[in-house]
């Protein structure tokens, strides 16, 4: 019969447990309060902890329960302790633990993948940074949080072009990057192909005359009839090709 041998169950001093902000979720007071209000030792979470080579212990899963244990005055916390190779290893375990949980955002999963060394996450991050953008939960420029749309766009090979156009045409506008604008432009390029330099400049000029909010509103009116990506793709098609004597072919 197979036995678990990759971790040990231990009682670890609460004050020896640390959290790595590089891959961890933000500590939410509302979540901690809910745990505290329903606190029962029999239902207390067993923390997942990585012990690094230097002996330090890092919370990979259960930081809100840890915060409550501290607040309630516990000296030790029940932990599932594994040998950690460092934050890349911990980030991977964090991502697997939280992948299907409600409340975890795509931004937080992306951050963990990046620390883990995932090639796609690192490539997407590099493309965004090239234009002064940051993948973050913030809603104001230069923060971008539509991770799923960025991933789809990257897989199609369109992300550098989409980011360049939106960042240039709508520079500084908080709503420039949304799931709708990214998916719409991605759909447009999926249909018509990537532009050459001349076409790129023309697309930027056409799009900068519009406001992101107007594009989104027009797309929503079409989304009832078409698939979401297709609906917003049609909006960009109308913007880019409107008034042309000869439309570019598919």
One Martini backbone bead per residue (centre of mass of N, CA, C, O) as a GRO file, in nm:
protein
  250
    1UNK     BB    1   0.096   0.036   0.022
    2UNK     BB    2   0.069   0.362  -0.019
    3UNK     BB    3   0.269   0.640   0.098
    4UNK     BB    4   0.330   0.932   0.241
    5UNK     BB    5   0.663   1.123   0.169
    6UNK     BB    6   0.650   1.458   0.103
    7UNK     BB    7   0.549   1.492   0.408
    8UNK     BB    8   0.481   1.649   0.726
    9UNK     BB    9   0.330   1.646   1.043
   10UNK     BB   10   0.312   1.961   1.220
   11UNK     BB   11   0.401   2.176   1.488
   12UNK     BB   12   0.420   2.523   1.433
   13UNK     BB   13   0.526   2.813   1.504
   14UNK     BB   14   0.359   3.095   1.433
   15UNK     BB   15   0.618   3.301   1.437
   16UNK     BB   16   0.769   3.115   1.194
   17UNK     BB   17   0.564   3.207   0.985
   18UNK     BB   18   0.561   3.286   0.637
   19UNK     BB   19   0.503   3.527   0.367
   20UNK     BB   20   0.488   3.543   0.008
   21UNK     BB   21   0.416   3.811  -0.199
   22UNK     BB   22   0.492   3.704  -0.487
   23UNK     BB   23   0.239   3.461  -0.469
   24UNK     BB   24   0.043   3.563  -0.284
   25UNK     BB   25  -0.229   3.661  -0.157
   26UNK     BB   26  -0.426   3.879  -0.039
   27UNK     BB   27  -0.511   3.995   0.269
   28UNK     BB   28  -0.837   3.939   0.389
   29UNK     BB   29  -1.038   4.055   0.633
   30UNK     BB   30  -1.308   3.915   0.560
   31UNK     BB   31  -1.196   3.626   0.565
   32UNK     BB   32  -1.083   3.623   0.853
   33UNK     BB   33  -1.351   3.694   0.993
   34UNK     BB   34  -1.506   3.441   0.903
   35UNK     BB   35  -1.321   3.239   1.045
   36UNK     BB   36  -1.348   3.354   1.331
   37UNK     BB   37  -1.666   3.335   1.362
   38UNK     BB   38  -1.627   2.998   1.291
   39UNK     BB   39  -1.452   2.888   1.508
   40UNK     BB   40  -1.296   2.553   1.499
   41UNK     BB   41  -1.064   2.326   1.572
   42UNK     BB   42  -1.188   2.082   1.405
   43UNK     BB   43  -1.188   2.294   1.137
   44UNK     BB   44  -0.907   2.353   1.111
   45UNK     BB   45  -0.654   2.433   0.922
   46UNK     BB   46  -0.402   2.289   0.731
   47UNK     BB   47  -0.105   2.394   0.665
   48UNK     BB   48   0.094   2.481   0.390
   49UNK     BB   49   0.451   2.414   0.408
   50UNK     BB   50   0.771   2.552   0.335
   51UNK     BB   51   1.098   2.420   0.380
   52UNK     BB   52   1.388   2.550   0.365
   53UNK     BB   53   1.730   2.516   0.373
   54UNK     BB   54   1.739   2.752   0.611
   55UNK     BB   55   1.452   2.673   0.785
   56UNK     BB   56   1.236   2.826   0.670
   57UNK     BB   57   0.879   2.911   0.685
   58UNK     BB   58   0.624   2.882   0.421
   59UNK     BB   59   0.320   2.988   0.324
   60UNK     BB   60   0.106   2.839   0.077
   61UNK     BB   61  -0.148   2.743   0.262
   62UNK     BB   62  -0.337   2.941   0.507
   63UNK     BB   63  -0.300   3.253   0.590
   64UNK     BB   64  -0.576   3.318   0.723
   65UNK     BB   65  -0.560   3.111   0.950
   66UNK     BB   66  -0.299   3.220   1.068
   67UNK     BB   67  -0.407   3.501   1.144
   68UNK     BB   68  -0.617   3.391   1.345
   69UNK     BB   69  -0.427   3.238   1.533
   70UNK     BB   70  -0.278   3.489   1.621
   71UNK     BB   71  -0.527   3.648   1.733
   72UNK     BB   72  -0.606   3.400   1.940
   73UNK     BB   73  -0.310   3.289   2.065
   74UNK     BB   74  -0.153   3.087   1.918
   75UNK     BB   75   0.157   2.902   1.911
   76UNK     BB   76   0.044   2.680   1.713
   77UNK     BB   77   0.042   2.501   1.389
   78UNK     BB   78  -0.100   2.302   1.169
   79UNK     BB   79   0.123   2.112   0.941
   80UNK     BB   80   0.222   2.071   0.602
   81UNK     BB   81   0.551   1.965   0.538
   82UNK     BB   82   0.782   2.066   0.290
   83UNK     BB   83   1.045   2.053   0.074
   84UNK     BB   84   1.195   2.347  -0.033
   85UNK     BB   85   1.344   2.505  -0.331
   86UNK     BB   86   1.157   2.757  -0.326
   87UNK     BB   87   0.946   2.988  -0.469
   88UNK     BB   88   0.891   2.822  -0.725
   89UNK     BB   89   0.783   2.574  -0.579
   90UNK     BB   90   0.563   2.716  -0.410
   91UNK     BB   91   0.404   2.840  -0.647
   92UNK     BB   92   0.309   2.572  -0.761
   93UNK     BB   93   0.150   2.475  -0.512
   94UNK     BB   94  -0.033   2.718  -0.493
   95UNK     BB   95  -0.169   2.686  -0.770
   96UNK     BB   96  -0.287   2.402  -0.724
   97UNK     BB   97  -0.453   2.468  -0.465
   98UNK     BB   98  -0.613   2.737  -0.620
   99UNK     BB   99  -0.727   2.691  -0.911
  100UNK     BB  100  -1.052   2.598  -0.814
  101UNK     BB  101  -1.104   2.842  -0.645
  102UNK     BB  102  -1.284   3.064  -0.499
  103UNK     BB  103  -1.145   3.404  -0.533
  104UNK     BB  104  -0.939   3.342  -0.730
  105UNK     BB  105  -0.742   3.503  -0.949
  106UNK     BB  106  -0.585   3.533  -1.251
  107UNK     BB  107  -0.365   3.717  -1.146
  108UNK     BB  108  -0.263   3.530  -0.916
  109UNK     BB  109  -0.195   3.290  -1.100
  110UNK     BB  110   0.002   3.441  -1.282
  111UNK     BB  111   0.206   3.516  -1.062
  112UNK     BB  112   0.275   3.223  -0.990
  113UNK     BB  113   0.374   3.136  -1.272
  114UNK     BB  114   0.603   3.338  -1.287
  115UNK     BB  115   0.762   3.237  -1.038
  116UNK     BB  116   0.775   2.940  -1.153
  117UNK     BB  117   0.857   2.987  -1.481
  118UNK     BB  118   0.652   3.031  -1.691
  119UNK     BB  119   0.670   3.101  -2.022
  120UNK     BB  120   0.401   3.240  -2.084
  121UNK     BB  121   0.390   3.439  -1.846
  122UNK     BB  122   0.663   3.577  -1.911
  123UNK     BB  123   0.591   3.671  -2.199
  124UNK     BB  124   0.346   3.844  -2.131
  125UNK     BB  125   0.493   4.030  -1.932
  126UNK     BB  126   0.698   4.143  -2.138
  127UNK     BB  127   0.495   4.274  -2.330
  128UNK     BB  128   0.371   4.469  -2.123
  129UNK     BB  129   0.637   4.613  -2.027
  130UNK     BB  130   0.712   4.737  -2.306
  131UNK     BB  131   0.437   4.936  -2.246
  132UNK     BB  132   0.408   4.996  -1.927
  133UNK     BB  133   0.269   4.736  -1.817
  134UNK     BB  134   0.050   4.569  -1.565
  135UNK     BB  135  -0.029   4.282  -1.399
  136UNK     BB  136  -0.331   4.361  -1.222
  137UNK     BB  137  -0.600   4.444  -0.999
  138UNK     BB  138  -0.604   4.703  -1.108
  139UNK     BB  139  -0.798   4.976  -1.286
  140UNK     BB  140  -0.559   5.155  -1.356
  141UNK     BB  141  -0.341   5.302  -1.524
  142UNK     BB  142  -0.122   5.025  -1.613
  143UNK     BB  143  -0.344   4.821  -1.544
  144UNK     BB  144  -0.398   4.460  -1.602
  145UNK     BB  145  -0.670   4.184  -1.573
  146UNK     BB  146  -0.715   4.020  -1.862
  147UNK     BB  147  -0.574   3.728  -1.869
  148UNK     BB  148  -0.737   3.535  -2.048
  149UNK     BB  149  -0.724   3.713  -2.304
  150UNK     BB  150  -0.415   3.721  -2.323
  151UNK     BB  151  -0.374   3.416  -2.356
  152UNK     BB  152  -0.532   3.378  -2.617
  153UNK     BB  153  -0.369   3.582  -2.782
  154UNK     BB  154  -0.094   3.444  -2.751
  155UNK     BB  155  -0.169   3.167  -2.884
  156UNK     BB  156  -0.222   3.323  -3.169
  157UNK     BB  157   0.015   3.557  -3.198
  158UNK     BB  158  -0.118   3.870  -3.122
  159UNK     BB  159  -0.024   4.031  -2.868
  160UNK     BB  160   0.186   4.244  -2.958
  161UNK     BB  161  -0.016   4.393  -3.147
  162UNK     BB  162  -0.249   4.451  -2.954
  163UNK     BB  163  -0.088   4.607  -2.740
  164UNK     BB  164   0.032   4.824  -2.922
  165UNK     BB  165  -0.235   4.947  -3.020
  166UNK     BB  166  -0.381   5.006  -2.750
  167UNK     BB  167  -0.140   5.166  -2.613
  168UNK     BB  168  -0.144   5.390  -2.835
  169UNK     BB  169  -0.447   5.474  -2.883
  170UNK     BB  170  -0.512   5.439  -2.539
  171UNK     BB  171  -0.329   5.608  -2.375
  172UNK     BB  172  -0.419   5.626  -2.026
  173UNK     BB  173  -0.670   5.446  -2.038
  174UNK     BB  174  -0.834   5.249  -1.814
  175UNK     BB  175  -1.026   5.092  -2.056
  176UNK     BB  176  -0.838   4.973  -2.281
  177UNK     BB  177  -0.812   4.702  -2.105
  178UNK     BB  178  -1.012   4.429  -2.195
  179UNK     BB  179  -1.170   4.150  -2.277
  180UNK     BB  180  -1.312   4.290  -2.521
  181UNK     BB  181  -1.080   4.436  -2.668
  182UNK     BB  182  -0.887   4.195  -2.694
  183UNK     BB  183  -1.080   3.989  -2.829
  184UNK     BB  184  -1.162   4.162  -3.070
  185UNK     BB  185  -0.877   4.205  -3.197
  186UNK     BB  186  -0.810   3.908  -3.212
  187UNK     BB  187  -1.040   3.834  -3.405
  188UNK     BB  188  -0.959   4.017  -3.634
  189UNK     BB  189  -0.674   3.881  -3.683
  190UNK     BB  190  -0.787   3.596  -3.728
  191UNK     BB  191  -0.930   3.693  -3.999
  192UNK     BB  192  -0.696   3.906  -4.139
  193UNK     BB  193  -0.445   3.935  -3.998
  194UNK     BB  194  -0.151   4.071  -3.976
  195UNK     BB  195  -0.004   4.372  -3.999
  196UNK     BB  196   0.159   4.604  -4.136
  197UNK     BB  197   0.295   4.903  -4.076
  198UNK     BB  198   0.083   5.069  -4.229
  199UNK     BB  199  -0.169   4.931  -4.106
  200UNK     BB  200  -0.103   4.986  -3.814
  201UNK     BB  201  -0.124   5.296  -3.828
  202UNK     BB  202  -0.417   5.303  -3.924
  203UNK     BB  203  -0.545   5.156  -3.685
  204UNK     BB  204  -0.464   5.358  -3.470
  205UNK     BB  205  -0.613   5.605  -3.592
  206UNK     BB  206  -0.896   5.479  -3.580
  207UNK     BB  207  -0.910   5.401  -3.272
  208UNK     BB  208  -0.837   5.688  -3.137
  209UNK     BB  209  -1.134   5.805  -3.214
  210UNK     BB  210  -1.215   5.615  -2.995
  211UNK     BB  211  -1.381   5.480  -2.723
  212UNK     BB  212  -1.385   5.213  -2.526
  213UNK     BB  213  -1.679   5.239  -2.422
  214UNK     BB  214  -1.807   5.241  -2.709
  215UNK     BB  215  -1.707   4.969  -2.802
  216UNK     BB  216  -1.838   4.802  -2.577
  217UNK     BB  217  -2.132   4.889  -2.627
  218UNK     BB  218  -2.148   4.783  -2.920
  219UNK     BB  219  -2.075   4.489  -2.852
  220UNK     BB  220  -2.315   4.426  -2.661
  221UNK     BB  221  -2.537   4.460  -2.882
  222UNK     BB  222  -2.413   4.204  -3.048
  223UNK     BB  223  -2.381   3.962  -2.838
  224UNK     BB  224  -2.675   3.847  -2.858
  225UNK     BB  225  -2.606   3.724  -3.160
  226UNK     BB  226  -2.306   3.678  -3.089
  227UNK     BB  227  -2.018   3.605  -3.017
  228UNK     BB  228  -1.821   3.788  -2.831
  229UNK     BB  229  -1.564   3.805  -3.010
  230UNK     BB  230  -1.718   3.861  -3.273
  231UNK     BB  231  -1.862   4.120  -3.193
  232UNK     BB  232  -1.597   4.289  -3.136
  233UNK     BB  233  -1.472   4.235  -3.412
  234UNK     BB  234  -1.689   4.396  -3.571
  235UNK     BB  235  -1.630   4.667  -3.450
  236UNK     BB  236  -1.337   4.685  -3.554
  237UNK     BB  237  -1.406   4.650  -3.848
  238UNK     BB  238  -1.573   4.912  -3.876
  239UNK     BB  239  -1.347   5.105  -3.788
  240UNK     BB  240  -1.112   5.017  -3.989
  241UNK     BB  241  -1.303   4.989  -4.276
  242UNK     BB  242  -1.439   5.245  -4.284
  243UNK     BB  243  -1.451   5.406  -4.604
  244UNK     BB  244  -1.326   5.213  -4.786
  245UNK     BB  245  -1.275   5.131  -5.106
  246UNK     BB  246  -1.073   4.895  -5.009
  247UNK     BB  247  -1.091   4.610  -4.859
  248UNK     BB  248  -0.953   4.397  -4.675
  249UNK     BB  249  -0.885   4.076  -4.687
  250UNK     BB  250  -0.920   3.748  -4.551
   0.00000   0.00000   0.00000
